């Protein structure tokens, strides 16, 4: 899978000399760098060859094919010229595998969207996003049929400031407009949130001999998470910063994370897991969108293994990483106790988990088997200050991901200030 290390993204070719200037102008992470448009490139005084290289590398990064970046750059061809090469030419010139050729020539396939087809999704169990609203944002404010288009108006979309803040790319082989990008993540009328868990009621496995573990069907009370003690073991990644993992970081209360700014917290089951890495990668790839919505992206680990943190950050996740030594967030997902399942019953005997593995494997993620992998994770969206838990997602099956459209929808509503002002926090 494509790395979020800027140095690896630009390579050792024509873009390397631009690194100091990119940092100076704020193009300091890969998701943002990929969104440069022609005006941005002209402002950087980029040559046509440099523009072509950036287009090629962005296109390959979207398709998790960065292993071919140097070879394609060395040809001196533009992206359009490369896409017009025949299958035989791609195979002989670049030793490109047949499956990679299909991915490369599919001009609409973007990592994080069409590489994760709907056929791999788990059907919604029920409209379970809000089963208990104690100490959370009100149900009326977070309606499951509320769409992005109804909260971001077309006049806002047309505004230069808003368009610039999202920095949706127009060149680089994708030619996406802001309207198209928002439409891709739009919640349709009648959509049923997957919300609390990813799937329908879990099915018995092994012909009924193995029963899945129960899952709490209510959002955790806010009081269960606000005072969790955590350590910030990595900063947000920017090109040029020292990549140091802090093993002895100061302890802080969790509420300090979202006191002034809403946050998406991804509770990672195991940073070396192929499914966890793929989930983190596809979420962080949308960083410019979350930046525009005023949302910070945070990963939470329940186990500290320095080598594993370094392998995970910033290659698969460029945001802040927290260490939750007491596993407070993971216990909150399970209603006060950890959600655990043996890998044999939870994976090998679970068709849904196997489907999740295949989905992640298709992205080209590498994996290892270091660390505890049976404590299930999930995702929280926290409103600013004490406004509560806006959304919670539980990893019922190994590898279940919170649907990106739901995450963006809730974050968009937080941006527009649709939080309950009267409901108490307990």
C-alpha positions in Angstrom: 0.0 0.0 0.0 1.1 3.6 -0.7 3.0 5.2 2.1 2.1 8.6 3.7 5.8 9.4 4.0 6.3 12.5 1.9 9.9 11.6 1.1 8.8 8.2 -0.3 6.0 9.9 -2.3 8.2 12.4 -4.1 11.0 9.9 -4.6 14.6 10.8 -5.7 13.6 12.3 -9.0 12.4 15.7 -10.2 10.3 16.5 -7.2 12.9 16.0 -4.5 14.4 19.4 -5.0 11.0 21.0 -4.3 10.7 19.5 -0.8 12.0 22.6 1.1 9.6 24.9 -0.9 6.7 22.5 -0.4 7.3 22.6 3.3 7.5 26.3 3.3 4.2 26.7 1.4 2.3 24.2 3.6 2.3 21.2 1.3 3.7 19.1 4.1 1.7 15.8 4.0 0.8 13.4 1.2 -3.0 13.8 1.2 -2.7 17.6 0.8 0.2 17.4 -1.7 -1.9 15.2 -3.9 -4.5 17.9 -4.1 -2.4 20.5 -5.9 -4.2 22.1 -8.9 -2.6 23.8 -11.9 -2.7 27.2 -10.2 -0.9 25.8 -7.1 1.8 24.3 -9.3 2.3 27.5 -11.2 2.7 29.3 -7.9 5.4 26.9 -7.0 7.1 27.6 -10.5 7.0 23.9 -11.3 8.2 22.8 -14.7 5.9 20.8 -17.0 8.0 17.7 -16.3 7.5 18.2 -12.5 3.8 18.6 -13.0 3.7 15.4 -15.0 5.6 13.6 -12.3 3.3 14.8 -9.6 0.3 13.6 -11.6 1.9 10.2 -12.2 2.8 9.7 -8.5 -0.6 10.9 -7.3 -2.4 8.6 -9.7 -0.2 5.6 -8.6 -0.7 6.5 -4.9 -4.4 6.4 -5.3 -4.1 2.9 -6.7 -1.5 1.5 -4.2 1.0 1.1 -7.1 3.9 3.3 -5.9 6.3 0.5 -6.6 6.2 1.5 -10.3 6.6 5.3 -9.7 10.3 5.5 -10.3 10.2 3.5 -13.5 7.3 5.5 -14.9 8.9 8.8 -14.0 12.2 7.8 -15.8 10.3 7.4 -19.1 9.7 11.2 -19.2 6.2 10.5 -20.4 3.1 12.2 -19.1 0.3 10.3 -17.3 -1.9 10.5 -20.4 0.8 9.0 -22.6 1.4 6.2 -20.1 -2.3 5.4 -19.9 -2.3 5.1 -23.7 0.3 2.4 -23.7 -0.9 -1.1 -24.5 -1.1 -4.0 -22.1 2.0 -5.6 -23.7 3.9 -2.4 -23.5 3.1 -1.9 -19.8 4.1 -5.5 -19.1 7.4 -5.4 -21.0 8.5 -1.9 -20.2 7.7 -1.9 -16.4 7.3 -5.6 -15.6 3.8 -4.7 -14.5 1.6 -7.6 -13.3 -1.6 -8.3 -15.1 -3.8 -7.4 -12.2 -1.8 -4.2 -11.7 -2.3 -3.3 -15.4 -6.0 -3.6 -14.9 -5.9 -1.3 -11.9 -3.6 1.2 -13.6 -5.7 1.5 -16.8 -9.0 1.8 -14.8 -9.0 5.6 -14.7 -11.9 5.9 -12.2 -10.5 3.4 -9.6 -9.4 5.5 -6.6 -8.0 3.9 -3.5 -10.5 4.1 -0.7 -13.5 4.1 -3.0 -13.7 1.8 -5.9 -11.0 -0.4 -4.5 -13.4 -1.2 -1.7 -16.5 -2.2 -3.8 -20.0 -2.2 -2.3 -20.2 -6.0 -2.8 -17.7 -6.3 0.1 -19.8 -4.2 2.4 -21.8 -5.8 5.2 -25.6 -5.1 5.1 -26.8 -2.8 7.8 -28.2 -4.6 10.8 -30.7 -1.9 11.8 -30.9 1.8 12.3 -28.7 1.5 15.4 -26.7 4.7 15.3 -28.7 6.1 18.2 -30.2 3.5 20.5 -29.3 5.4 23.6 -28.6 9.1 23.6 -27.6 9.5 27.2 -24.7 11.9 27.3 -24.5 12.1 23.5 -25.7 14.4 20.8 -29.4 14.4 20.3 -31.2 12.1 17.9 -33.1 14.8 16.2 -29.8 16.6 15.4 -28.2 13.5 13.9 -31.0 12.1 11.7 -30.0 9.1 9.7 -31.6 10.6 6.6 -29.8 13.9 6.9 -27.6 14.3 3.8 -24.4 16.2 3.2 -26.1 18.1 0.4 -28.7 19.5 2.8 -26.1 20.8 5.2 -23.5 22.1 2.7 -25.4 24.4 0.3 -24.5 24.9 -3.3 -23.7 28.6 -2.6 -21.2 27.4 -0.1 -19.8 24.9 -2.6 -19.4 27.7 -5.1 -17.5 30.0 -2.7 -13.8 30.3 -3.4 -12.9 30.1 0.3 -14.7 26.8 0.8 -13.5 25.4 -2.5 -9.9 26.3 -1.5 -10.3 24.9 2.0 -11.2 21.5 0.6 -8.6 21.7 -2.2 -10.3 19.0 -4.3 -8.0 18.1 -7.2 -8.9 18.9 -10.8 -5.8 17.6 -12.6 -3.7 14.6 -12.1 -5.7 12.1 -14.0 -8.8 12.3 -11.7 -10.3 15.7 -12.7 -12.7 15.7 -9.7 -14.7 18.8 -8.8 -15.7 19.6 -5.3 -19.3 18.9 -6.1 -18.3 15.4 -7.3 -16.2 14.7 -4.3 -19.0 15.6 -1.9 -21.5 13.6 -4.0 -19.3 10.5 -3.7 -19.7 10.6 0.1 -23.3 11.8 0.2 -25.8 10.0 2.4 -28.8 9.1 0.3 -32.4 9.6 1.5 -33.6 6.5 3.3 -30.1 5.4 4.1 -29.9 3.2 7.3 -26.9 3.9 9.4 -24.7 0.9 10.2 -23.8 2.9 13.3 -23.1 0.9 16.4 -22.0 -2.3 14.7 -21.1 -3.1 11.1 -23.5 -5.9 10.3 -26.8 -7.6 10.8 -27.1 -9.8 13.9 -24.0 -12.1 13.9 -24.6 -15.5 12.5 -23.7 -18.8 14.2 -20.6 -20.3 12.8 -19.4 -23.8 12.0 -23.0 -25.0 11.4 -24.2 -23.5 14.6 -21.6 -25.0 16.9 -19.9 -21.7 17.5 -21.8 -18.7 18.7 -20.5 -15.1 18.2 -19.8 -13.0 21.2 -22.5 -10.6 22.3 -22.2 -6.9 21.4 -23.6 -4.0 23.5 -26.2 -2.2 21.5 -25.9 1.2 23.1 -23.5 4.1 22.7 -21.1 4.4 25.6 -21.9 7.1 28.2 -19.6 10.1 27.8 -18.5 9.8 31.4 -16.9 6.5 30.5 -14.3 8.1 28.2 -13.7 11.7 29.1 -11.3 11.0 32.0 -9.4 8.1 30.3 -5.6 8.5 30.8 -3.7 8.5 27.5 -0.2 9.3 26.2 0.4 11.1 23.0 3.2 9.0 21.5 3.5 10.6 18.1 2.7 14.0 16.7 0.8 14.6 13.5 3.2 13.8 10.7 4.6 16.7 8.5 7.5 16.4 6.1 10.7 17.6 7.8 9.7 16.7 11.4 11.8 14.3 13.3 10.0 10.9 13.3 10.3 10.0 17.0 8.0 7.8 18.9 7.8 8.9 22.5 7.8 5.9 24.8 7.6 8.0 28.0 5.2 10.7 27.0 3.3 12.6 29.6 -0.1 11.3 30.6 -3.1 13.4 29.9 -6.9 13.1 30.3 -8.7 12.2 27.0 -11.0 15.2 27.1 -7.9 17.4 26.5 -7.8 15.9 23.0 -11.2 17.2 21.8 -11.6 20.1 24.3 -11.2 22.7 21.6 -11.7 20.7 18.4 -13.9 17.7 17.4 -12.1 14.5 16.8 -12.4 11.1 15.1 -10.8 8.5 17.3 -9.9 5.2 15.6 -9.3 2.4 18.1 -6.8 0.1 16.4 -7.0 -3.6 17.3 -3.4 -4.2 16.3 -1.2 -1.8 14.2 0.5 -4.7 12.3 -2.9 -6.2 11.3 -3.5 -6.0 7.5 -7.2 -5.0 8.1 -6.3 -2.3 10.7 -3.7 -0.8 8.5 -6.0 -0.7 5.5 -8.7 1.0 7.5 -6.3 3.6 8.9 -4.9 4.3 5.5 -8.2 4.8 3.7 -9.5 7.1 6.5 -6.3 9.2 6.7 -6.2 9.6 2.9 -9.3 11.9 3.3 -7.4 14.2 5.7 -7.9 17.3 3.6 -11.6 16.8 3.8 -11.5 16.4 7.6 -9.3 19.4 7.8 -11.9 21.5 6.0 -14.5 20.2 8.4 -12.4 21.2 11.4 -12.0 17.6 12.6 -8.8 16.1 13.9 -7.9 12.4 13.2 -6.5 10.4 16.1 -5.5 6.7 16.3 -5.7 4.9 19.7 -3.5 1.9 20.5 -4.1 -0.4 23.5 -0.6 -1.9 23.4 2.8 -0.2 23.1 5.4 -2.0 21.0 7.8 0.6 19.7 8.8 -1.2 16.5 5.1 -1.7 15.7 4.3 2.0 16.2 7.2 3.0 14.0 6.0 0.6 11.3 2.4 2.0 11.5 3.2 5.7 11.7 3.4 7.6 9.4 3.4 4.9 6.7 -0.2 3.9 7.1 -1.4 6.7 9.4 0.0 10.2 9.6 -2.2 11.6 12.4 -1.6 11.7 16.1 -1.3 8.3 17.9 -2.4 7.8 21.5 -1.5 5.0 23.8 -4.4 3.9 26.0 -2.6 1.8 28.5 -5.7 1.1 30.6 -7.7 0.2 27.4 -10.4 2.6 28.5 -11.6 3.4 25.0 -11.7 -0.3 24.1 -13.6 -1.2 27.3 -16.1 1.6 26.5 -16.8 0.0 23.1 -17.7 -3.2 24.9 -20.0 -1.5 27.5 -17.4 -1.6 30.2 -15.4 -4.7 29.3 -13.1 -5.6 26.5 -14.6 -7.1 23.3 -12.4 -10.2 22.7 -12.7 -13.1 20.4 -10.4 -16.0 19.6 -8.9 -15.7 16.1 -9.9 -19.3 15.2 -13.6 -18.7 15.8 -13.6 -15.0 15.0 -11.7 -15.2 11.7 -11.2 -18.7 10.3 -14.8 -19.7 11.0 -16.3 -16.3 10.2 -17.1 -15.7 6.5 -17.5 -11.9 7.1 -14.1 -11.6 8.7 -12.6 -13.5 5.8 -14.3 -11.1 3.3 -12.9 -8.2 5.3 -9.4 -9.7 5.0 -9.7 -10.1 1.3 -10.9 -6.5 1.0 -7.8 -5.3 2.9 -5.4 -7.6 1.0 -6.6 -6.1 -2.3 -5.0 -2.8 -1.3 -1.5 -4.3 -1.2 -1.1 -3.8 2.6 1.7 -5.7 4.2 1.2 -7.3 7.6 2.8 -9.0 10.6 1.6 -10.9 13.6 3.2 -9.1 16.4 1.2 -8.1 19.4 -2.3 -8.7 20.9 -4.9 -9.1 18.1 -8.0 -10.4 19.8 -9.1 -7.2 21.5 -11.6 -5.6 19.1 -11.5 -1.9 18.2 -13.9 0.6 16.7 -14.4 4.3 16.2 -15.7 7.3 18.1 -16.6 10.8 16.9 -16.4 13.3 19.7 -17.9 16.8 19.6 -16.0 19.7 20.8 -15.7 20.1 24.6 -18.4 18.2 26.6 -20.9 18.1 23.8 -20.7 14.3 23.8 -20.3 11.2 21.6 -21.7 12.0 18.2 -21.1 8.5 16.7 -19.8 5.2 17.8 -18.8 2.1 15.7 -17.9 -1.3 17.0 -15.7 -3.9 15.2 -18.1 -6.8 15.6 -16.3 -8.9 13.0 -12.6 -8.7 12.7 -11.9 -6.1 10.1 -15.2 -4.2 10.1 -14.8 -0.6 9.2 -17.0 2.4 10.0 -18.5 3.4 6.6 -16.6 6.5 5.4 -19.8 8.2 4.2 -21.3 7.9 7.7 -18.1 9.3 9.4 -18.0 12.3 7.0 -21.8 12.9 7.4 -21.5 13.1 11.2 -18.4 15.3 11.0 -20.2 17.6 8.6 -23.1 18.0 11.0 -20.6 18.8 13.8 -19.1 21.5 11.5 -22.4 23.1 11.0 -23.0 23.3 14.8 -25.8 20.8 15.0 -25.1 19.7 18.5 -27.5 19.3 21.4 -27.2 22.3 23.7 -29.6 21.1 26.4 -28.9 17.4 27.0 -26.8 16.9 30.1 -23.5 15.0 30.2 -23.2 12.4 32.9 
